[in-house]
Amino acid sequence: MFLKVLFPVLAVIVISYIVSRYKKIGAYELSVLAIYILTPALILRSFDMYGDLLLGNIAITTIHLVIQAIVMYLLSSLVSRMMRLSRRSKYAFIIMSFLPNTGNIGIPVIELYLGTKASSYATLILVITSIMTQTYCVYLASRGVHSRGNSLKDVLTSVKNILSLPLIYVFLVGIALSVANIKLPFFLKDPIYGVGFSALILGLIQLGVVLGRVRIRLIPINFVIITGLMKLIVSPIVAFGIAYILGVSGTELKVIILQYAMPSALYSSIIASFFKLIPRTVGVSVFFSTVAGFLTLYALIEILSLF
């Protein structure tokens, strides 16, 4: 299962990581390409292929995400208090413990393991987590910097940022097309499907490039280890418990578990840098979370394959 599912993903990341260490590659340009072209195509591809599946799971997936965020916030807050973290470190810890890498690693792994139908559902989770990332996680980051007074402003700014991006509009178009049972015309289907599939590969390349820029330095090792445990072990267990209670089963249950078992998201590092929430420690933590994540994902896939 490692060679079939994880090795192709790991190979692309490692090659991109090595190249980025010796050649200057524009990570920002890759992000722009992904946000404005590739991810919108991936969303349309998913709705065109499995619109009924996605429509039927939007409500339950959103409810699951909200409950997951609340539970992980409470658990992370408790653990951060036990660790006696500073205010900035506390909110960086909370964000990293919750925010999964549902796009760069999640969708390619699920595509290889469970197929296109499952990866389309994984894309739905990506869209919903992206919306929460731009609101809830930005709000948490602002709390780490300001004790009061600016949080609402930061949330409003993040909402404005969402509205300036194509993701939400393409998502609504996908819903509308699925509700109306309209399929993409043949002259749009092939290019959109091709570009959407390329989003899976570019996400891995982008991850390798960003990780290649991380400089390993002396940082609080307990923060790195415990953050990894929260994200790679606790989060999927919580995700399974919530999904089971909500009545999710079958492939959808496996997708939810896997998506929340992914390493800490690259966006954690972006938020930490923007709000100055111990960015160096967060960057190294994301690096080690990604490395360790392939071991925990392998174990989890083997367990899920038994059911």
FENNOR-V368072 format. One record per backbone hydrogen bond with DSSP energy under -1.0 kcal/mol. NH is the residue of the N-H (numbers start at 1). CO is the residue of the C=O. E is the energy in kcal/mol with one decimal. If there is no record, write none. Layout:
# FENNOR-V368072
NH_CO_E, NH_CO_E
This chain:
# FENNOR-V368072
5_1_-2.7, 7_2_-3.2, 10_6_-3.1, 11_7_-2.8, 12_8_-1.6, 13_9_-1.9, 14_10_-2.8, 15_11_-2.5, 16_12_-2.2, 17_13_-2.5, 18_14_-2.6, 19_15_-2.5, 20_16_-2.3, 22_19_-1.2, 23_19_-2.7, 27_25_-1.2, 30_26_-1.8, 31_27_-2.0, 32_28_-2.3, 33_29_-2.3, 34_30_-2.2, 35_31_-2.8, 36_32_-2.5, 37_33_-1.6, 38_33_-2.1, 39_34_-3.0, 41_37_-1.6, 42_38_-2.2, 43_39_-2.4, 44_40_-2.3, 45_41_-2.5, 46_42_-2.1, 47_43_-2.3, 48_44_-2.5, 49_45_-1.9, 50_46_-2.8, 54_50_-2.0, 55_51_-2.8, 56_52_-2.1, 61_57_-2.3, 62_58_-2.2, 63_59_-2.5, 64_60_-2.3, 65_61_-2.3, 66_62_-2.3, 67_63_-2.3, 68_64_-2.8, 69_65_-2.6, 70_66_-2.1, 71_67_-2.8, 72_68_-2.6, 73_69_-1.9, 74_70_-2.3, 75_71_-2.6, 76_72_-2.7, 77_73_-2.4, 78_74_-2.0, 79_75_-2.5, 80_76_-2.8, 81_77_-1.8, 82_78_-2.0, 83_79_-1.9, 85_80_-2.1, 90_86_-2.8, 91_87_-1.9, 92_88_-1.9, 93_89_-2.5, 94_90_-2.2, 95_91_-2.2, 96_92_-2.3, 97_93_-2.1, 98_94_-1.4, 99_95_-2.9, 101_263_-1.9, 102_100_-1.8, 106_101_-1.8, 109_105_-2.4, 110_106_-2.4, 111_107_-2.6, 112_108_-2.2, 113_109_-2.1, 114_110_-3.1, 119_115_-2.0, 120_116_-2.0, 121_117_-1.4, 122_118_-2.1, 123_119_-1.7, 124_120_-1.4, 125_121_-1.7, 126_122_-2.1, 127_123_-2.3, 128_124_-2.2, 129_125_-2.8, 130_126_-2.2, 131_127_-1.9, 132_128_-1.9, 133_129_-2.5, 134_130_-1.9, 136_132_-1.1, 137_132_-1.6, 139_135_-2.4, 140_136_-2.3, 141_137_-2.4, 142_138_-2.2, 143_139_-1.7, 144_140_-1.5, 146_142_-3.1, 154_150_-2.3, 155_151_-2.3, 156_152_-2.7, 157_153_-2.3, 158_154_-2.2, 159_155_-2.5, 160_156_-2.1, 161_157_-2.0, 162_158_-2.0, 163_159_-2.2, 165_162_-1.6, 170_166_-2.8, 171_167_-2.3, 172_168_-2.0, 173_169_-2.3, 174_170_-2.6, 175_171_-2.0, 176_172_-2.6, 177_173_-2.7, 178_174_-2.0, 179_175_-2.8, 180_176_-2.3, 182_177_-3.1, 188_185_-1.9, 189_185_-2.5, 190_186_-1.1, 192_188_-2.3, 193_189_-2.9, 194_190_-2.5, 195_191_-2.7, 196_192_-2.6, 197_193_-2.3, 198_194_-1.8, 200_197_-1.3, 202_198_-2.6, 203_199_-2.0, 204_200_-1.1, 205_201_-2.2, 206_202_-3.2, 207_203_-2.0, 208_204_-2.3, 209_205_-2.4, 210_206_-2.5, 211_207_-2.6, 212_208_-1.7, 213_210_-1.3, 214_211_-1.4, 224_220_-1.4, 225_221_-2.5, 226_222_-2.5, 227_223_-2.1, 228_224_-2.0, 229_225_-2.2, 230_226_-2.4, 231_227_-2.4, 232_228_-3.0, 233_229_-1.9, 234_229_-2.2, 235_230_-2.3, 237_233_-1.3, 238_234_-2.6, 239_235_-2.7, 240_236_-2.4, 241_237_-2.3, 242_238_-2.5, 243_239_-2.4, 244_240_-2.7, 245_241_-2.0, 246_242_-2.1, 248_243_-2.7, 254_250_-1.6, 255_251_-2.5, 256_252_-2.3, 257_253_-2.3, 258_254_-2.6, 259_255_-2.9, 260_256_-2.0, 265_99_-1.8, 268_265_-1.3, 270_266_-1.5, 271_267_-2.8, 272_268_-2.4, 273_269_-2.2, 274_270_-2.3, 275_271_-2.6, 277_272_-2.4, 278_276_-1.0, 282_278_-2.3, 283_279_-2.7, 284_280_-2.1, 285_281_-2.2, 286_282_-2.5, 287_283_-1.8, 288_284_-2.5, 289_285_-2.4, 290_286_-2.1, 291_287_-2.1, 292_288_-2.8, 293_289_-1.8, 296_292_-2.0, 297_293_-2.8, 298_294_-1.5, 299_295_-1.9, 300_296_-2.5, 301_297_-2.9, 302_298_-2.1, 303_299_-1.9, 304_300_-3.0, 305_301_-2.0, 306_303_-1.4, 307_304_-1.6
